[in-house]
Every structure is written in C-alpha cells, then in structure tokens.
Amino acid sequence: MDERTRVRVMVGISAVILLASLLLIVLIEGIDIWSIAMFAIVLMLAVIALYIIARKRREMRSGFPLQDERSISLSMRAGNKAFYVSMYLFLFMAVAFVALEDRGVTFSNAEMLFVVVALMGSIHIVLSTYYSRKGRGSSE
C-alpha cells in the first residue's frame, strides 16, 4: 500500500470509529454523565489521531518517508513500555474494581472495557510523544 492510500485509510478509519462510538454511546447508554465522558475521551483520541494524520500527510508532501528506522524503533519502544505500564495499571484497576464492588459500586463490562482500551491508547500516545521528543533541544 502506498503512502497516500495509507493516509486515506487512516482518515477513513478515524471517521468511522468516531461516528460508530457516538452512535453506540448514545443509542446503548443513553445520555448521562458516563456517556458524555466516554464520548469526550473518544473525541480527544480522534483529535489526536487527526493531528497525527495531518503531520504524516505534511511529511509525505515534503518528501519524507512515513516510516523510517527511527520512527519504527520509537514506536516499538513506546508499544513495549505501554504494554508493561498498562499491564500493571490494569492489575491495580482490577483490585480497585473488586474493592468498589464490595462497597456496592458496579460497572458494566462495556464501561470497564472502554476504560481499559482508552487508557492503553492514551498511554501509548503519551509514550510515543515522549520518545519522539526526547533528545530534541537537549543541546541547550
């Protein structure tokens, strides 16, 4: 797949995910504070994805490749760290959910899954940004 097609696919997937999440949250959950919070998180991740897509498109127009050795290495490092951070965070969340369940506070499986996936994506985005900016401006 060439780079232009890849950018178009990324835009299409982002739009479909945003629209599908809006429909699912409103139709299944109804409108309450949790549905608004879930949609805000999805919207935030979509905005970040669109920023990344715009940056990739700008790099493609200027002649830079979308994936070079450095970006592949940084992505792998961020994914590895995000996996381990997420694993320990989910272990903590499991203990917290059990403690909350003992006190009568329960969450649906969909809400817990949404929180887990949103946290994993957010952790990966934060670590990717950190590693891509690490070393820049360090000569000051």
N, C-alpha and C positions, 0 to 999 in steps of 0.2 A: 504494500500500500504506500503510495507516495505521500509526501508531507501535506499537500493541500487537501487531499482526501481525508487524511488523518485529522486535520484541524476541523473539517466539516463534520466528521463523525463525532468528535468531542463536543462540538456545539450542539449537535442534534441530541446526543445522549443527555447532556446537561438540561436541555429544554424539556425532554421527555420526563426525566426524573423530577424536575421541579413541578411540572403540571400534574404528574401522577401522584406525587406526595400531597399536593394541595387537594386534589380530589379525594384521595383516601383519608386524609386527616379530617376534612370537613364532612364527608359522607359517612364515615365509620364512627368517628369520635364525636361528631357534633362540634359546636363552637363553645369551648370553655377555655380556661387558662392553660391547660396542658396542650390542647390542640394549637393554640396560638404560640406557645413556647416551642412546640415541635416544628411548626411551620417557620418560625423565626430562625431556628437552627438550620433547617434545610435551606432557607433563603440565604443565610450567611454563607453556607458552604457553596451554594450555587454562585454567589457573587465572587467568592474566591476562585472557583473553577473558571468563571468567565474572565477574570483578571489573568489567570494563568494561560488561558487560551489566547487572549489578546496579546500577551507577551510572546507566546510561541509564534503567533502569526507575524508579529513585528520582526522577530528574529528570522523567520522564514523569508520575509520580504527583503531583509538586508543581506541575505545570502548565508547566514549561519545555519548549520545543521541543527535539527531539533534535539537530537541525542548525540552527544559526544562522550568521550571516555570519562570526563569529569562529572558530567551530569548523571551518567549511568552509575558511577561509583557513589555519588552523593545520594542518589535515590535508593540504592541498595543499603547504604549505611543507615539512612533515615527509616527505611522499612524494617530493618533488623532491630534498631533501637525502639521503634514504635511498637513492634511486636512484644518485646520484653516489658516495656513500660505498661502497655495495655494489659498484658497477662497479670501483672501484679496489681494493677488498678482494678481489674475485674475480680480478682480474689478478694480485695478489700470491699468492693461493691457487693459481692455475694454475702459476705459476713454482715455488711450493713443492711442488706435486704432481709436477711434472716432475723436480725435484731429488730428491724422495723415491723416485720410480720408478727413477731411475738407481742408487739405493742398494738396490734390491730391495724397497722397501715399496710395496705397491699397495693401492688402494682400489677397491671396486666402484662402478659408475656410480650405483647406488641410494644408497650411502653419501655419495658426493660431492654428489648432487642434494639429499639430505636436509640436509647441512651448508649448502649454498647457500641453500635455502629457509628454514631455521631462522635463519640469520644475517640474511637480508633482513627477515624478520618481526621479529626482535629489534631490529635497527637502527631499523626504523620505529616500534616501540613505544617505544624509548628516546627517539627524537627527538620523537615526539608528546607524550610526557610532559614532556620538557624545554620544548617550546614552549608547552604549555598552562600550565605552572607559571611560565614566565618572566614577570617583571613583577609577580607576586604577592609581597607583602611587601617590595617594594623601597622603601617609604616609611619604613622603619625607620632 
